[in-house]
Amino acid sequence: MIQQKINNKVYVNNSTEFIQDIELMVANCEQYNGKRSILGRLANRLLLYFKDC
């Protein structure tokens, strides 16, 4: 989904939607894998990186 939106330039004028999609991806990862799993922790670090930029 995110890759398709990047390819279709959906995020060009809408960075808020990009951040929302990243947040949803992280939430899904944490729910499926657990917040304390390696994937959950990596997803959370990715989210922190995006919010820091």
SELUMFI-960144 format. One record per residue (C-alpha): residue in three letters; x negated, y, z; chain. Coordinates in Angstrom, 1 decimal, padded with zeros to 4 digits. Example, Ala and Ser with C-alpha at 12.3 -4.5 7.8 and 13.67 -1.06 7.14 Angstrom:
2
<node><aa>ala</aa><east>-012.3</east><north>-004.5</north><up>007.8</up><ch>A</ch></node>
<node><aa>ser</aa><east>-013.7</east><north>-001.1</north><up>007.1</up><ch>A</ch></node>
//
This chain:
53
<node><aa>met</aa><east>000.0</east><north>000.0</north><up>000.0</up><ch>A</ch></node>
<node><aa>ile</aa><east>-002.7</east><north>002.5</north><up>001.0</up><ch>A</ch></node>
<node><aa>gln</aa><east>-004.9</east><north>001.6</north><up>-002.0</up><ch>A</ch></node>
<node><aa>gln</aa><east>-001.9</east><north>002.0</north><up>-004.4</up><ch>A</ch></node>
<node><aa>lys</aa><east>-001.2</east><north>005.4</north><up>-003.0</up><ch>A</ch></node>
<node><aa>ile</aa><east>-004.8</east><north>006.4</north><up>-003.4</up><ch>A</ch></node>
<node><aa>asn</aa><east>-004.8</east><north>005.2</north><up>-007.0</up><ch>A</ch></node>
<node><aa>asn</aa><east>-001.5</east><north>007.1</north><up>-007.6</up><ch>A</ch></node>
<node><aa>lys</aa><east>-002.9</east><north>010.2</north><up>-006.0</up><ch>A</ch></node>
<node><aa>val</aa><east>000.0</east><north>010.4</north><up>-003.5</up><ch>A</ch></node>
<node><aa>tyr</aa><east>-002.3</east><north>011.7</north><up>-000.8</up><ch>A</ch></node>
<node><aa>val</aa><east>-003.8</east><north>014.6</north><up>-002.9</up><ch>A</ch></node>
<node><aa>asn</aa><east>-001.4</east><north>017.1</north><up>-001.5</up><ch>A</ch></node>
<node><aa>asn</aa><east>-000.2</east><north>015.2</north><up>001.6</up><ch>A</ch></node>
<node><aa>ser</aa><east>-003.0</east><north>014.4</north><up>004.1</up><ch>A</ch></node>
<node><aa>thr</aa><east>-000.3</east><north>013.9</north><up>006.8</up><ch>A</ch></node>
<node><aa>glu</aa><east>001.1</east><north>010.9</north><up>005.0</up><ch>A</ch></node>
<node><aa>phe</aa><east>-002.4</east><north>009.4</north><up>004.7</up><ch>A</ch></node>
<node><aa>ile</aa><east>-003.0</east><north>009.8</north><up>008.5</up><ch>A</ch></node>
<node><aa>gln</aa><east>000.5</east><north>008.3</north><up>009.2</up><ch>A</ch></node>
<node><aa>asp</aa><east>-000.3</east><north>005.3</north><up>007.0</up><ch>A</ch></node>
<node><aa>ile</aa><east>-003.7</east><north>004.8</north><up>008.8</up><ch>A</ch></node>
<node><aa>glu</aa><east>-001.9</east><north>005.0</north><up>012.1</up><ch>A</ch></node>
<node><aa>leu</aa><east>000.6</east><north>002.4</north><up>011.0</up><ch>A</ch></node>
<node><aa>met</aa><east>-002.1</east><north>000.1</north><up>009.7</up><ch>A</ch></node>
<node><aa>val</aa><east>-003.9</east><north>000.3</north><up>013.1</up><ch>A</ch></node>
<node><aa>ala</aa><east>-000.7</east><north>-000.3</north><up>015.1</up><ch>A</ch></node>
<node><aa>asn</aa><east>000.1</east><north>-003.3</north><up>012.9</up><ch>A</ch></node>
<node><aa>cys</aa><east>-003.4</east><north>-004.6</north><up>013.4</up><ch>A</ch></node>
<node><aa>glu</aa><east>-003.3</east><north>-004.2</north><up>017.2</up><ch>A</ch></node>
<node><aa>gln</aa><east>000.1</east><north>-005.8</north><up>017.4</up><ch>A</ch></node>
<node><aa>tyr</aa><east>-000.8</east><north>-008.8</north><up>015.3</up><ch>A</ch></node>
<node><aa>asn</aa><east>-004.4</east><north>-009.4</north><up>016.6</up><ch>A</ch></node>
<node><aa>gly</aa><east>-004.1</east><north>-007.8</north><up>020.0</up><ch>A</ch></node>
<node><aa>lys</aa><east>-005.6</east><north>-004.5</north><up>021.2</up><ch>A</ch></node>
<node><aa>arg</aa><east>-008.6</east><north>-006.2</north><up>022.8</up><ch>A</ch></node>
<node><aa>ser</aa><east>-009.5</east><north>-008.4</north><up>019.8</up><ch>A</ch></node>
<node><aa>ile</aa><east>-012.4</east><north>-007.4</north><up>017.7</up><ch>A</ch></node>
<node><aa>leu</aa><east>-010.1</east><north>-006.5</north><up>014.9</up><ch>A</ch></node>
<node><aa>gly</aa><east>-007.9</east><north>-004.4</north><up>017.2</up><ch>A</ch></node>
<node><aa>arg</aa><east>-010.9</east><north>-002.6</north><up>018.6</up><ch>A</ch></node>
<node><aa>leu</aa><east>-012.4</east><north>-001.9</north><up>015.1</up><ch>A</ch></node>
<node><aa>ala</aa><east>-009.0</east><north>-000.6</north><up>013.9</up><ch>A</ch></node>
<node><aa>asn</aa><east>-008.8</east><north>001.7</north><up>016.9</up><ch>A</ch></node>
<node><aa>arg</aa><east>-012.4</east><north>003.0</north><up>016.2</up><ch>A</ch></node>
<node><aa>leu</aa><east>-011.3</east><north>003.7</north><up>012.6</up><ch>A</ch></node>
<node><aa>leu</aa><east>-008.4</east><north>005.7</north><up>013.8</up><ch>A</ch></node>
<node><aa>leu</aa><east>-010.6</east><north>007.7</north><up>016.2</up><ch>A</ch></node>
<node><aa>tyr</aa><east>-012.9</east><north>008.4</north><up>013.3</up><ch>A</ch></node>
<node><aa>phe</aa><east>-010.1</east><north>009.8</north><up>011.1</up><ch>A</ch></node>
<node><aa>lys</aa><east>-008.7</east><north>011.9</north><up>013.9</up><ch>A</ch></node>
<node><aa>asp</aa><east>-012.2</east><north>013.3</north><up>014.6</up><ch>A</ch></node>
<node><aa>cys</aa><east>-012.8</east><north>014.4</north><up>011.0</up><ch>A</ch></node>
//
